[in-house]
Amino acid sequence: MTASAHILQKGSVTRVMLLVLACLLPGVLAYAWQFGWGIVINLVWASLLALALEALALRLRGYPLKPFLSDGSAIVTAWLLALSLPPLAPWWLLLVGMIFAIGVAKHLYGGLGQNIFNPAMVGFAVLIISFPVQMTQWSAPLALAAHSLSFGESLSFVFGGTLPAGVALDAVVSATPLDTVRTGLLQQHTLDEIHSASQIFGSIGGVGSEWVAAAYLLGGIALWALRIVPWQVPVAFLAGIWLTAGFLHWADAGRYAAPWFQLAAPSAMLGAFFIATDPVSGATTPRGRIIFGLGAGFLTVIIRVFGGYPDGVAFAILLMNLCVPLIDAYTQPPVFGEAKKK
Amino acid sequence: MELQRFPGGVHPEEHKSQSASRPIHAAFVPRKLVLPMRQHIGQPAKPVVKVGDHVLKGQTIAEADGYVSVALHAPSSGTVTEIGLASVPHPSGLPDLCITIETDGRDEWAARTPIDWRNTDPAALRGHVRDLGIAGLGGAVFPSSIKLDPAGGPPIHTLILNGGECEPWITCDDRLMRERAEDILEGARIMQHLLGAERLIAGIEDNKPEAIAAMQAAAQKLGLTIEIAAMPTIYPGGGGKQITKTLTGLDTPSGGRTTDVGVQVFNVGTSYALARAILHGEPLISRIVTITGHVLRPQNFEVLIGTPMSELLLHAGERDGTTGIIMGGPMMGFDVPDMDVPVVKATNCVLAKSKELFPPKPRELPCIRCTQCVPVCPAKLQPQQLYWFARAKDLGRAQEYHLFDCIECGCCSYVCPSHIPLVDYYRYAKSEIWAREKEKRLADTARDRHEFRLFRMEREKKEKAERLAAKAQSKKAEAPALSTPEQDAKKKLIQEALARAQAKKAAVAPKNTDNLPPDKQAEIAEIEARRAKIVEIAKQPVEPEQH
């Protein structure tokens, strides 16, 4: 059998994955700048885990290591999960999360290209259900933290659980703005009261975190400009959040946060450009991608506002992953010469 | 003229300058010519010569077998030395029936009779086209006589001369247009006459400015009304449906042909061959072939059909490190099974490969559904879905997703970051579907036959019963007394005579049971006894069955 075409455009799965990582860098840098060394430690640790688990899974399945380890997909999963966790999370949290992401969500479903769910989000969902306390201890922004951990101090906290003498846990961790709003509302406070009671809120979103969101947005636009992700998913996802949050805010501004606040959470931007756009677990048709994005955005806000968890991006995307075969089947675009028949 | 953009497409590196700068090299006569019977789409040609026959250049050596077929001619004078299986350029790599001619070097023509096409009946003219061996030289090699028959479809308003030549490396149409534009246009005139098309357009990609100029000059000289359009260079802009979209803006319906929207498309090479055939009586015995890639002097050659590709390589300067030959371009061509396969009517390019020009492909990785294949597909298909269905052998879904609109242009394979040979999967799915349909057709036919047989037997039985009943009825009515003494005596006489005759016959003709050894005879006797007993039992009245 002879294969046509005999020539190939330059490009590879590895290139796609490396570009995704490159476009995550602005967000990573902003994160480290605003929140300290924790995220860097998490990213490196997650990457090492990813390579080890991927190699183990490939070995068990009898696949060659080199072509699949070098495709970069495991590192992308690692980074997406690490960026979704609290930066000072204990080391075993990432270990458990990565086992579920790489071992279960990816390889038990058949490896690269076969997974129904986004592996990083599966890892996240397992962790937030199993370890809600650890998953809500977020690093305080450096601007507000009573003590900023050095690289060595961060390392010993992540791997040993020990803080420098005289530093209390409260000095380095805090709740996210979303979580603060959620807790305040549960205590029957109004949004204005919550805002004035906490220093965590910045000009649109949270102190520091709004910068991270902006950096994700920048990287995301670059990813679109490089034609790695289609515009439909992120635009529809952000629109879904904006419209849903906007409607609720319009209905009761005292109970429901403004749409811009919902968008300024880093998880929204990360989800819109880097997670919902995962081609393997996402819709493939243009109209399908709009439905997928709108649905994920809508569910994100619904889960944030009415659900049991402070953030809803992961669950929203996983739920939409479930709908992909249906969405794709009903949104097939007409082929050449077909539209005229109608 | 306003051009439209067809969907999809890619623009790979062109590599055309290598071979386009030199003029067409005149034909040479190789010592041996190998001519496959199956060079066109449809029924293979039927040989009309025998081994040992001397043939002249242009003499028919195989005739068209049926409507979808064309004739084949001796490309040079010589002797038929073999009619049998030989290696041919086909993706399957299987040998096929060929006529081999040992050339005599005299290159002596048979009689050539130009045809007065304006005063010839169209049907007869199409017959000539078929008998002169004309088939589409753009790649599909479909018998031109059929494409030139406007009956049975919507009227053809536009004839497109396809000078797109969108595949990288290939320049045979470019050189042909530059050097022999007048013949091309003469051919187009005949085509236009047969089709009754009002409009004539030539589409040439804008990377061939010399060809465009030459065609314009020729049109002016001949006083031919033709629109010559410079099309953007996008692969596969020379595809039939694509060039139709570009030049006329018409979308060929899914599953249909360009003739469904009143457009017929012919390659410029076909038009040229038609002109040589009708105006000069020269059947299709040669064509222009680009020899390029890993050779010393890339160039276009006029090549006699049947010339071994290896000889062509020698003429263009074979180089060390040649790893194989692609027939056609790098996008849609295929590897030939060996270098000695002959040039056939479909051979537009002989592309010599080397490790540097065509490095081995990287490992195929799983599809990550990145959909980079979607925007490049000229048929607007979902290649990633078709791939999925083909892999899963979900052939029904593959058809639902318009697998058969795939033109196998290879754009999806070209851009795939996982380096998946997608077109191979589609070809596999298509051939699998064809095989199943054939099987189903055969099974249907068999079942229909069986059912008809059962029906017929039932009907015959019924008719017989009715006939017998009717007969019995009439007999009863006619002859109330069935048995009289005279009749009985007569019957007895007849029976006695019959027995006598039988005994006599038995005595005269020896049976194959005579002259056997005693043990065999004993055995036979025993069998006869058993048989007689059974006959006895059978004669006894059967007791009615108890229910």
Interface residues (C-beta under 8 A of the other chain):
Chain A: M1 T2 A3 S4 A5 H6 I7 L8 Q9 G11 S12 V13 R15 V16 P67 F68 D71 S73 G111 L112 G113 Q114 R227 P230 P279 V280 G282 T284 T285 D328 Q332 P333 P334 V335 F336 G337 E338 A339 K340 K341
Chain B: F6 P7 V10 P12 E13 P91 P168 K241 D251 T252 P253 S254 G255 G256 I326 P330 M331 M332 G333 F334 D335 K353 F358 K361 P362 R363 L365 P366 C367 I368 R369 C370 T371 Q372 V374 P378 A379 K380 L381 Q382 Q384 Q385 Y401 H402 D405 E408 G410 C411 S413 Y414 V415 C416 P417 S418 H419 P421 V423 D424
